[in-house]
Amino acid sequence: MDVHGTVAEGFEPVRDAFVRNFATLGDRGAAVAVYRDGRKVVDLWGGTKDVDGTAPWERGTAQVVRSATKGVAAAVPLLLHQRGQLDLDAPVGHYWPEFKARGKERVLVRHVLNHRAGLPVLDRPLTPQDALDPLKGPEAVAAQAPVWEPGTDHGYHALTYGWLLDELVRRVTGQRTGEWLASQVTGPLGLDLWLGLPEPEAGRVGRVGRVEGAEPTGGLRARPKRSVTEAYEDPASLTRRAFAAISPFPDQNDPAYHATALPATNAIATADGLARFYATLIGDAAGAARLFTPDTVDLARAEESAGPDRVLVVGTRFGLGYMLHSSASPFLTPGSFGHPGRGGALGFADPETGIAFGYVTNGFRKTVTADPRAQGLVRAVRGVLDL
Protein backbone atom coordinates (compact mmCIF):
# COMPACT_ATOMS: atom_id res chain seq x y z
CA MET A 1 0.00 0.00 0.00
CA ASP A 2 1.54 3.31 -1.09
CA VAL A 3 0.90 6.12 1.38
CA HIS A 4 1.71 9.64 0.24
CA GLY A 5 2.36 12.85 2.14
CA THR A 6 4.40 13.89 5.13
CA VAL A 7 4.51 13.73 8.91
CA ALA A 8 6.53 15.97 11.22
CA GLU A 9 9.22 14.41 13.35
CA GLY A 10 7.63 12.50 16.22
CA PHE A 11 4.31 11.94 14.43
CA GLU A 12 5.44 8.80 12.60
CA PRO A 13 3.03 6.60 14.66
CA VAL A 14 0.13 8.34 12.91
CA ARG A 15 1.49 7.18 9.59
CA ASP A 16 1.79 3.63 10.96
CA ALA A 17 -1.85 3.72 12.11
CA PHE A 18 -2.94 5.06 8.72
CA VAL A 19 -1.22 2.15 6.95
CA ARG A 20 -2.92 -0.33 9.32
CA ASN A 21 -6.31 1.07 8.34
CA PHE A 22 -5.75 -0.19 4.80
CA ALA A 23 -4.16 -3.45 5.87
CA THR A 24 -6.75 -4.59 8.41
CA LEU A 25 -9.74 -2.24 8.65
CA GLY A 26 -10.99 -2.07 5.09
CA ASP A 27 -9.95 1.39 3.96
CA ARG A 28 -9.97 1.73 0.17
CA GLY A 29 -9.14 5.42 -0.06
CA ALA A 30 -8.62 7.93 2.74
CA ALA A 31 -6.70 10.93 4.02
CA VAL A 32 -5.81 12.35 7.41
CA ALA A 33 -4.49 15.76 8.41
CA VAL A 34 -3.46 17.07 11.82
CA TYR A 35 -2.53 20.60 12.88
CA ARG A 36 -0.78 21.52 16.09
CA ASP A 37 -0.82 25.15 17.19
CA GLY A 38 -1.76 26.14 13.66
CA ARG A 39 1.05 24.21 11.94
CA LYS A 40 0.34 21.12 9.86
CA VAL A 41 2.15 18.11 11.33
CA VAL A 42 0.37 15.28 9.49
CA ASP A 43 -0.72 15.26 5.84
CA LEU A 44 -1.30 11.74 4.50
CA TRP A 45 -3.40 10.14 1.80
CA GLY A 46 -3.56 6.79 0.03
CA GLY A 47 -5.64 4.26 -1.85
CA THR A 48 -8.12 4.99 -4.60
CA LYS A 49 -10.23 8.06 -5.21
CA ASP A 50 -13.38 5.95 -5.70
CA VAL A 51 -14.36 3.17 -3.32
CA ASP A 52 -14.98 0.91 -6.32
CA GLY A 53 -12.32 2.28 -8.67
CA THR A 54 -8.63 2.20 -9.48
CA ALA A 55 -7.72 5.87 -10.02
CA PRO A 56 -5.40 6.98 -7.22
CA TRP A 57 -6.41 9.27 -4.38
CA GLU A 58 -4.59 12.56 -4.92
CA ARG A 59 -3.65 15.41 -2.60
CA GLY A 60 -6.83 17.35 -3.41
CA THR A 61 -9.30 14.46 -3.39
CA ALA A 62 -12.46 15.30 -1.44
CA GLN A 63 -15.28 13.16 -0.06
CA VAL A 64 -18.76 13.44 1.47
CA VAL A 65 -18.24 13.57 5.25
CA ARG A 66 -21.81 12.78 6.34
CA SER A 67 -22.57 14.03 9.86
CA ALA A 68 -19.13 15.58 10.31
CA THR A 69 -21.05 18.26 8.40
CA LYS A 70 -22.84 19.20 11.62
CA GLY A 71 -19.69 20.49 13.28
CA VAL A 72 -18.92 22.63 10.24
CA ALA A 73 -22.46 24.01 10.04
CA ALA A 74 -22.56 24.73 13.78
CA ALA A 75 -19.86 27.36 13.37
CA VAL A 76 -22.35 29.57 11.53
CA PRO A 77 -24.87 30.20 14.36
CA LEU A 78 -22.02 30.48 16.87
CA LEU A 79 -20.28 33.09 14.73
CA LEU A 80 -23.58 34.93 14.32
CA HIS A 81 -23.96 34.90 18.10
CA GLN A 82 -20.36 36.09 18.47
CA ARG A 83 -21.20 39.01 16.17
CA GLY A 84 -24.35 39.89 18.10
CA GLN A 85 -26.77 38.80 15.36
CA LEU A 86 -28.28 35.71 17.03
CA ASP A 87 -29.48 35.22 20.59
CA LEU A 88 -28.97 31.62 21.69
CA ASP A 89 -31.63 31.96 24.37
CA ALA A 90 -34.30 33.42 22.11
CA PRO A 91 -37.19 31.25 20.93
CA VAL A 92 -36.68 29.93 17.42
CA GLY A 93 -40.08 31.44 16.62
CA HIS A 94 -38.68 34.92 17.27
CA TYR A 95 -36.72 34.59 14.03
CA TRP A 96 -39.00 32.10 12.27
CA PRO A 97 -42.64 32.80 13.20
CA GLU A 98 -44.09 29.85 11.27
CA PHE A 99 -42.05 27.51 13.48
CA LYS A 100 -44.24 28.20 16.55
CA ALA A 101 -46.95 25.79 15.38
CA ARG A 102 -47.89 22.62 17.28
CA GLY A 103 -46.39 23.35 20.66
CA LYS A 104 -42.97 24.63 19.63
CA GLU A 105 -43.28 28.15 21.09
CA ARG A 106 -40.70 27.40 23.79
CA VAL A 107 -38.06 25.78 21.57
CA LEU A 108 -34.95 27.93 21.98
CA VAL A 109 -32.12 28.45 19.52
CA ARG A 110 -29.81 26.57 21.88
CA HIS A 111 -32.19 23.58 21.81
CA VAL A 112 -31.55 23.24 18.09
CA LEU A 113 -27.80 23.11 18.70
CA ASN A 114 -27.82 20.84 21.76
CA HIS A 115 -30.32 18.30 20.33
CA ARG A 116 -33.01 19.09 22.90
CA ALA A 117 -35.65 20.50 20.50
CA GLY A 118 -37.68 17.26 20.54
CA LEU A 119 -37.80 17.16 16.73
CA PRO A 120 -35.58 14.29 15.59
CA VAL A 121 -38.25 12.69 13.37
CA LEU A 122 -40.79 13.62 10.72
CA ASP A 123 -44.22 11.99 10.75
CA ARG A 124 -44.12 12.29 6.97
CA PRO A 125 -40.56 11.63 5.76
CA LEU A 126 -39.30 13.57 2.78
CA THR A 127 -38.65 11.91 -0.55
CA PRO A 128 -35.13 12.24 -1.97
CA GLN A 129 -36.46 14.81 -4.44
CA ASP A 130 -38.08 16.90 -1.70
CA ALA A 131 -34.94 16.68 0.42
CA LEU A 132 -33.00 18.48 -2.31
CA ASP A 133 -35.54 21.33 -2.31
CA PRO A 134 -34.28 24.01 0.15
CA LEU A 135 -37.85 24.89 1.19
CA LYS A 136 -39.31 21.44 1.86
CA GLY A 137 -37.20 20.44 4.88
CA PRO A 138 -37.78 23.66 6.87
CA GLU A 139 -41.50 23.51 6.04
CA ALA A 140 -41.65 19.92 7.31
CA VAL A 141 -39.99 20.62 10.67
CA ALA A 142 -42.11 23.76 11.13
CA ALA A 143 -45.22 21.60 10.76
CA GLN A 144 -43.95 18.80 13.03
CA ALA A 145 -45.02 18.37 16.65
CA PRO A 146 -42.26 17.63 19.18
CA VAL A 147 -41.99 14.03 20.35
CA TRP A 148 -40.90 15.15 23.83
CA GLU A 149 -41.21 18.42 25.73
CA PRO A 150 -38.52 20.67 24.22
CA GLY A 151 -35.62 21.33 26.54
CA THR A 152 -36.34 18.43 28.88
CA ASP A 153 -34.27 15.68 27.24
CA HIS A 154 -31.87 15.13 24.37
CA GLY A 155 -31.80 12.91 21.32
CA TYR A 156 -29.67 13.13 18.20
CA HIS A 157 -31.41 15.08 15.40
CA ALA A 158 -29.69 13.12 12.64
CA LEU A 159 -31.31 14.88 9.66
CA THR A 160 -33.74 17.47 11.03
CA TYR A 161 -30.81 19.34 12.64
CA GLY A 162 -29.81 20.58 9.20
CA TRP A 163 -33.20 22.02 8.26
CA LEU A 164 -33.65 23.65 11.66
CA LEU A 165 -30.25 25.29 11.51
CA ASP A 166 -30.48 26.24 7.84
CA GLU A 167 -33.75 28.12 8.18
CA LEU A 168 -32.57 29.93 11.31
CA VAL A 169 -29.48 31.13 9.45
CA ARG A 170 -31.59 32.22 6.48
CA ARG A 171 -34.00 34.17 8.66
CA VAL A 172 -31.13 36.00 10.36
CA THR A 173 -28.81 36.62 7.40
CA GLY A 174 -30.84 36.19 4.22
CA GLN A 175 -28.38 33.47 3.17
CA ARG A 176 -28.52 29.73 3.64
CA THR A 177 -25.87 28.06 5.76
CA GLY A 178 -23.71 26.92 2.86
CA GLU A 179 -23.80 30.34 1.21
CA TRP A 180 -22.88 32.15 4.42
CA LEU A 181 -20.13 29.66 5.18
CA ALA A 182 -18.62 30.09 1.70
CA SER A 183 -18.73 33.87 1.81
CA GLN A 184 -17.57 34.34 5.39
CA VAL A 185 -15.36 31.35 6.26
CA THR A 186 -14.33 28.70 3.77
CA GLY A 187 -13.96 31.02 0.79
CA PRO A 188 -11.83 33.68 2.51
CA LEU A 189 -9.71 31.01 4.20
CA GLY A 190 -9.28 29.01 0.99
CA LEU A 191 -10.51 25.79 2.61
CA ASP A 192 -11.25 22.73 0.52
CA LEU A 193 -14.58 22.39 2.29
CA TRP A 194 -18.00 22.95 0.77
CA LEU A 195 -21.63 22.79 1.84
CA GLY A 196 -23.14 22.88 -1.61
CA LEU A 197 -20.38 21.85 -4.02
CA PRO A 198 -19.54 24.32 -6.82
CA GLU A 199 -19.67 22.67 -10.23
CA PRO A 200 -15.99 23.39 -11.05
CA GLU A 201 -14.93 21.27 -8.04
CA ALA A 202 -17.04 18.23 -8.98
CA GLY A 203 -14.15 16.30 -10.54
CA ARG A 204 -12.29 16.21 -7.23
CA VAL A 205 -14.96 14.21 -5.39
CA GLY A 206 -14.58 10.46 -5.09
CA ARG A 207 -17.34 7.87 -5.09
CA VAL A 208 -18.30 6.54 -1.66
CA GLY A 209 -19.73 3.18 -0.65
CA ARG A 210 -19.89 0.51 2.04
CA VAL A 211 -16.80 -1.46 3.06
CA GLU A 212 -16.09 -4.22 5.54
CA GLY A 213 -12.96 -4.83 7.56
CA ALA A 214 -11.61 -7.01 10.32
CA GLU A 215 -12.84 -6.01 13.76
CA PRO A 216 -10.19 -4.21 15.83
CA THR A 217 -8.80 -5.95 18.87
CA GLY A 218 -8.98 -4.22 22.24
CA GLY A 219 -10.03 -0.65 22.84
CA LEU A 220 -13.51 0.30 21.71
CA ARG A 221 -16.49 -2.04 21.69
CA ALA A 222 -16.56 -3.43 18.16
CA ARG A 223 -20.15 -4.69 18.27
CA PRO A 224 -23.09 -2.60 19.48
CA LYS A 225 -25.15 -3.66 22.47
CA ARG A 226 -28.33 -5.59 21.73
CA SER A 227 -30.52 -2.61 22.68
CA VAL A 228 -28.75 -0.45 20.10
CA THR A 229 -29.11 -3.06 17.37
CA GLU A 230 -32.80 -3.49 18.15
CA ALA A 231 -33.37 0.28 18.02
CA TYR A 232 -31.93 0.48 14.51
CA GLU A 233 -34.00 -2.48 13.35
CA ASP A 234 -37.35 -1.36 14.79
CA PRO A 235 -39.26 0.78 12.23
CA ALA A 236 -41.24 2.43 15.03
CA SER A 237 -38.21 3.47 17.14
CA LEU A 238 -37.03 7.06 17.34
CA THR A 239 -33.66 5.78 16.15
CA ARG A 240 -34.94 4.30 12.93
CA ARG A 241 -37.35 7.17 12.29
CA ALA A 242 -34.69 9.83 12.86
CA PHE A 243 -32.38 8.33 10.25
CA ALA A 244 -35.36 7.80 7.92
CA ALA A 245 -36.54 11.44 7.90
CA ILE A 246 -35.54 11.21 4.23
CA SER A 247 -36.79 7.94 2.77
CA PRO A 248 -35.20 6.41 0.83
CA PHE A 249 -31.95 8.23 1.41
CA PRO A 250 -30.55 10.05 -1.65
CA ASP A 251 -27.70 8.61 -3.68
CA GLN A 252 -24.63 10.11 -2.03
CA ASN A 253 -22.72 9.93 -5.32
CA ASP A 254 -25.33 11.93 -7.24
CA PRO A 255 -23.97 15.31 -8.44
CA ALA A 256 -27.33 16.85 -7.55
CA TYR A 257 -26.85 15.68 -3.95
CA HIS A 258 -23.36 17.16 -3.87
CA ALA A 259 -24.57 20.51 -5.20
CA THR A 260 -27.34 20.81 -2.58
CA ALA A 261 -26.54 22.09 0.90
CA LEU A 262 -27.90 19.82 3.64
CA PRO A 263 -26.25 21.14 6.83
CA ALA A 264 -26.68 17.84 8.69
CA THR A 265 -25.22 15.41 6.20
CA ASN A 266 -23.52 16.38 2.96
CA ALA A 267 -20.53 18.67 3.35
CA ILE A 268 -17.67 17.68 1.07
CA ALA A 269 -14.10 18.12 2.26
CA THR A 270 -10.50 17.12 2.01
CA ALA A 271 -8.88 15.97 5.24
CA ASP A 272 -6.81 19.15 5.22
CA GLY A 273 -9.90 21.31 4.70
CA LEU A 274 -11.63 19.69 7.66
CA ALA A 275 -8.58 19.83 9.94
CA ARG A 276 -7.70 23.43 9.05
CA PHE A 277 -11.30 24.47 9.63
CA TYR A 278 -11.03 23.20 13.21
CA ALA A 279 -7.55 24.70 13.58
CA THR A 280 -8.94 28.16 12.79
CA LEU A 281 -11.73 27.74 15.34
CA ILE A 282 -9.20 27.61 18.18
CA GLY A 283 -6.25 29.66 16.93
CA ASP A 284 -4.36 31.24 14.06
CA ALA A 285 -3.62 28.58 11.46
CA ALA A 286 -1.61 28.58 8.25
CA GLY A 287 -1.65 32.36 8.11
CA ALA A 288 -5.37 32.73 8.86
CA ALA A 289 -6.69 34.45 11.98
CA ARG A 290 -8.75 32.46 14.46
CA LEU A 291 -12.53 32.42 14.00
CA PHE A 292 -13.86 31.73 17.51
CA THR A 293 -13.09 33.95 20.47
CA PRO A 294 -12.19 32.07 23.66
CA ASP A 295 -15.75 32.69 24.91
CA THR A 296 -17.21 31.11 21.78
CA VAL A 297 -14.91 28.10 22.13
CA ASP A 298 -16.24 27.73 25.66
CA LEU A 299 -19.83 27.84 24.34
CA ALA A 300 -19.05 25.19 21.74
CA ARG A 301 -17.69 22.73 24.28
CA ALA A 302 -19.62 23.50 27.47
CA GLU A 303 -21.75 20.46 28.22
CA GLU A 304 -25.41 21.13 27.33
CA SER A 305 -26.68 17.57 27.00
CA ALA A 306 -25.37 14.36 28.52
CA GLY A 307 -26.53 10.85 29.31
CA PRO A 308 -28.76 8.34 27.52
CA ASP A 309 -29.57 9.64 24.06
CA ARG A 310 -33.20 9.03 23.07
CA VAL A 311 -32.19 8.44 19.45
CA LEU A 312 -28.71 6.92 19.53
CA VAL A 313 -29.63 4.89 22.67
CA VAL A 314 -26.06 5.09 24.03
CA GLY A 315 -24.82 7.89 26.29
CA THR A 316 -23.80 11.02 24.37
CA ARG A 317 -22.52 14.48 25.25
CA PHE A 318 -23.21 17.67 23.29
CA GLY A 319 -22.16 21.28 23.56
CA LEU A 320 -23.70 23.85 21.22
CA GLY A 321 -23.63 22.17 17.84
CA TYR A 322 -20.70 19.91 18.67
CA MET A 323 -20.32 16.44 20.09
CA LEU A 324 -18.05 16.31 23.10
CA HIS A 325 -15.52 13.66 24.09
CA SER A 326 -17.23 10.57 25.54
CA SER A 327 -16.96 6.80 25.50
CA ALA A 328 -19.45 6.72 22.62
CA SER A 329 -17.49 9.27 20.61
CA PRO A 330 -13.89 9.55 21.84
CA PHE A 331 -11.84 12.51 20.69
CA LEU A 332 -8.41 13.46 22.07
CA THR A 333 -9.07 14.73 25.62
CA PRO A 334 -12.13 15.67 27.70
CA GLY A 335 -11.81 19.23 26.37
CA SER A 336 -12.12 18.28 22.69
CA PHE A 337 -15.12 19.23 20.56
CA GLY A 338 -16.05 18.21 17.04
CA HIS A 339 -18.25 15.78 15.15
CA PRO A 340 -17.97 12.32 13.57
CA GLY A 341 -19.62 11.30 10.33
CA ARG A 342 -21.55 8.06 10.29
CA GLY A 343 -19.37 5.32 8.90
CA GLY A 344 -15.99 7.03 9.00
CA ALA A 345 -15.21 10.76 8.83
CA LEU A 346 -14.11 12.74 11.87
CA GLY A 347 -13.17 16.34 12.59
CA PHE A 348 -12.42 17.93 15.95
CA ALA A 349 -10.32 20.47 17.84
CA ASP A 350 -8.63 20.22 21.22
CA PRO A 351 -7.79 23.68 22.60
CA GLU A 352 -5.57 22.47 25.44
CA THR A 353 -3.15 20.63 23.14
CA GLY A 354 -3.66 22.87 20.10
CA ILE A 355 -4.57 19.83 17.99
CA ALA A 356 -7.01 19.97 15.09
CA PHE A 357 -7.83 16.73 13.31
CA GLY A 358 -9.50 15.73 10.04
CA TYR A 359 -10.04 12.25 8.57
CA VAL A 360 -12.06 11.51 5.43
CA THR A 361 -12.67 8.23 3.62
CA ASN A 362 -14.61 6.85 0.69
CA GLY A 363 -15.41 3.60 2.51
CA PHE A 364 -18.28 3.72 4.99
CA ARG A 365 -18.42 1.07 7.71
CA LYS A 366 -21.42 0.30 9.94
CA THR A 367 -20.18 2.56 12.72
CA VAL A 368 -22.14 5.62 13.84
CA THR A 369 -20.05 7.68 16.26
CA ALA A 370 -16.71 5.89 16.75
CA ASP A 371 -15.20 4.41 13.60
CA PRO A 372 -12.19 2.17 14.37
CA ARG A 373 -10.07 3.69 11.59
CA ALA A 374 -10.48 7.24 12.86
CA GLN A 375 -10.07 6.06 16.44
CA GLY A 376 -6.80 4.30 15.62
CA LEU A 377 -5.45 7.57 14.24
CA VAL A 378 -6.64 9.51 17.28
CA ARG A 379 -4.97 7.01 19.61
CA ALA A 380 -1.75 7.43 17.66
CA VAL A 381 -1.92 11.22 18.13
CA ARG A 382 -2.64 10.71 21.80
CA GLY A 383 0.42 8.46 22.07
CA VAL A 384 2.64 10.99 20.32
CA LEU A 385 1.58 13.63 22.83
CA ASP A 386 1.94 11.17 25.72
CA LEU A 387 -1.59 11.89 26.95
N, C-alpha and C positions, 0 to 999 in steps of 0.2 A: 504494500500500500504506500503510494507516494503522498507524503504530506508536505505542503508548501507553506512558506511564510517564515516568520522569525519569532523567537522568544528572547527576552532579556536574560542576562546572566542570573541564575538562581531560579528561573521559572521553567526550567527543563522538565520537571515533573508534569506540568500541564500538557506539554507535547506528548509525553508518554501516555497520559490518560486519554488524550485525543486519538492516538493510534489504537489503543485498546478498544475504543468505541467501534471502530471499523472491524477489528479482529473478532470481537466477542459479542457486541451488543447490537449488531445489525445496521449500523450506519452505512448508507450508500453515498451520501454527499452531505457535507456539513462544514461549518466554520465556527471559530470561537475567537473572540477578542476580549482583552482585559486591559483596562487602564488603571494606573496607580498614581494618585495625585496629579491627574491630568496628562500623564505621559503613557503612551501605549507600550505595554510590556509583553503582550501576547497578541499575535496576529497570525492565525493558522487556518488553512483550508485544505480540503482533500476530497477525493471521490468524484462522483459524477454530478453534473448540473441537474439532471433529471433523475428521479428515483428509478425510472425504468429505462434509462438511456445509457449512452456510452460517452457522450461529449463531456470533457472534463469541467469540473467546478473551477472557476477562475476567481481572481481577486475580487471582482465586482459582482459576483453572483449573489442574487437576492432571493428570498423565499417568503411565502406567507408565514406569519408567526402566530396565527390563531390568537388565543387570549392574552399573549404577551402584548397585544394591541392595547389592552385595558390600561396598562401602566403608562403607555405613551399618551393615550387620550386623556388620562387623568391630569396630566400636566396642564391642560388647557384651563379647566375651571380653577385649578389652584393658582395659575398665573393671573387669571382674571380677578380672583380674590386678592392676590398680592397687589394688583394695580387698583384696587378699590372699586371694581366693576361688578362684583358678585358677592353677595352676602351668604355665607355658608349656613347661617341659621335662619334664613328667610324661607317661607314656604315656597315650594316649587311653583305653586299657583300664582305667586306674586309676579313671576316672570312669564308664566304660561297659563293664562286664565282657564283655558279649556281643560287643563289637567285636573282641576278641582273635582271633577265628576266622580260619583260613586264612592264617596268616603275618603277621598285623598286630600282633603283640605289641609291636614296636618302633616303631610309628607314634606320634610325639609330638604334643602339642597344637600346637606350632609348625609341624609339617609340614602340618597342616590349613590353617593361615593362609598359609603360604608356597608352597603348591601343590606340595609334595614328598611327599605321602602315597602317591602311586602308584595313586590310585583315581579317575581322571577318567572312567571308563566303567563301565557296568553290562552284564554278559553277558546279562542279561534286562531290557531297558528297561521302564520303567513305562508303563502306559497313562495317558492324561490323567486318568481317574477315580482311579487309584491315586495319581497325583502330588498330588492335592488331599487325600489322606488323610494326616494328620500322622504316622502310624505307618509307612506303607509305604516311604517314602524311606529313613529311618534303618535299617529292617530290611534293605533291599536292600544298602546300603553295608556293613552289618555282615556280611552273607553273602558279600561280594565279595572275591576274591583280588586283591592288588595286581598291576598290570601291569609294574611295575619295583620294585626293592628300595627300600622307603621311605627317604627321606632322601638318596638318592644322585643324584637328578636332579629336574628340575621340569617340570611341564606343567599348563596351565590346567585347573582342575577346574570346567568351565563350569556344570554343574548339581549335581554331587555335593557341591560345596563347601557348598551350602546345607543339605543334610541332615546332613552331618558337623558343621557348626557348630551347627545347631539342636538336635541331640540332646545335644551337649556342654553347651550352655547349660541345657537342661532337666535334665540329670543334676546340674548344680551348683546351680541355683537353684529348680528345680521349676516354672519358667515357660519357655515357648518364647521364641525370640528376639524375635518381634514383640510379645509380651506384656510382656517385660522392658523392651524399648525404649520402649514406650508409657508404662509406669509410671514409668520412671526417667529418661528423656531427652526424648522428643518431646512427651509430655503436659505435664510440668512446664515445658518451655521454650515451649510453645504453637506448635510447628513444624507446618506443613502438610506432613507427611511420615508415611506410614503403611506398616507391613509387616503386612498384614491390615487391609483398609479397613473402618472402621465403616460400617454401613448408612446413617446420616444424612449421610455425606459422599459417597455414591455419585453424586449429581447433579452434582458438581463435576468428574468425571473425563471427559475427552474420549476419543473413539474413535481408535485408532491404526491405522496401515496402512503399506504400502510406498509410497515415492515415488521418483521419478527426478529428476535435475537435471544441468545441464551440469557437466562435469568442471572443477575449478579449474585455473587455470594457475599454474605455478611451485610452490614449496614442497614439500608432501608428495607422495609417489608416489600417483598417482590410481588406478593399476591394480595389483593384486597380482602378485607374481612367479608364474611358472608353477608352481613347486613348491607354493606356497600354494593356488592354484586346484585343482591335482590332489588335494591333501590333503582339501579340502572335497568333492570329487566322488567320492572313493573310499570306498565303503561300509565297507571293512575298515580304514580308517585310524583312528588314535586321534582325529584331528580330527573326523571325521564321527561316530564313535561317542560322543565326549564330548558333542557338541551334540544327539545323539539318545538321551540317557539317558532322556528322556521321548519316546515316539513313538506317534502323532504329537504335536506340541507343542500344548498347550491353546490355545483361543481367548483371545487376550489382551484381548478386549473383553467377555468373559463375566463377569458380576457374581460368579459363584462363584469365578472365578480371582482377581478383585480382593480378595475377602474372605478368601482363604487366604493364609497367610504362607509364602512360599518364599524363604528368605534369600539365594538366589543370583540371583533373577530378577524379582521382581514387586513391589518397593516402588513406591509411588505418591507423587508429590511435586509441589509447585510449584517453580519455579526458586528462589524465595526460601527455601522450606523446605530445599532441598538446600544452597544457599549458606550459609544461617545455621547449619545443622548443622555444616558444616566450619569456619565462623567460630568456633563455640563449642569446637571441638576444640583450637584453638590460642590462644584468648584470650577475654576478656570480649567479649560481642557483644550489642548491642541490649538492654542491661540484664541479661543473663544471665551468670553466672559461667562461666569456662572449664571444660571437662570433663576434658581430658587434662592431666596434669602434664607438665612439660618432659621428664621421663624417659620417659613413655608416648609422647609425640610422637616421641622418638628411636627407640623400639621400632617404631612404625608405619612409619617411613621409613628405618630401617637396612636396607641391602641384605641379603636372605636368599637370593634366587635371582636369577640373571642368566645371560644367554646364550640359545642356541637352545632354544626352548620345544617340548617333545615333542608338544604339542597344537596350538598356534597356528602352529608351524613357524618363525615369525620370532623374532628375539631379544626377550625380555621381561625386565623387572626387577620384583621383588616385595619389599616389606617384609613385615610381619606383617599380612596381610589387605588390604593396599593395593598397587595398582600404583604404580610409581615412574616418574618422568620418563625417557623413552627415545625413540629415533627411532620406535619402533613405537607409542608412546603419549605424545606430547609434552604436558607440562603447562606451567607457567610458567617454572620454573628447575629446576636439578638437585636442589634440596631439596624440591620439591613432592611431595605424596602424595595419592592419591585413587583414583577408578575411573571408567572410561567404561562406558556401556551400549551394547551392540551396536546399531548403526544410528543412534546420535545422541546420547543423553544424556551428560552429563559433570558430575562434581562433584570438586573437589579443594581442598586448602589449601596455601598456601606460607608457612611461618613467617617466612622472612627478610623478605619484603615485606609480610606481614600480609594477603595477599589470600586470600579464599575465593570460590569460583566455583561457580555452578550454572546449567546449561542443560538445558531439557527441551523435547521436541518431540513432535508426534503423527505425524510422518512419518519412517518408518524407511528409511534407505538401506542399501546392501549392505555398508557399512563394519563393521568389528569393533572396532578399538581407537582409530581416529583419524578421526572423522568430519570432513569439510571444513568444515561449518557451525560446529561447536564450535571447530575449530582456527582459523578466521578470527576468531572472537571472542577467543580466547586471544591470538592475535598482536596484535590491537588493544590488549588490556590491556598486553601486553609493550611495545608502542610507546608507550603513554601513560606507562609507568614508565621508558622509555628504557633497557630492559634489553638 
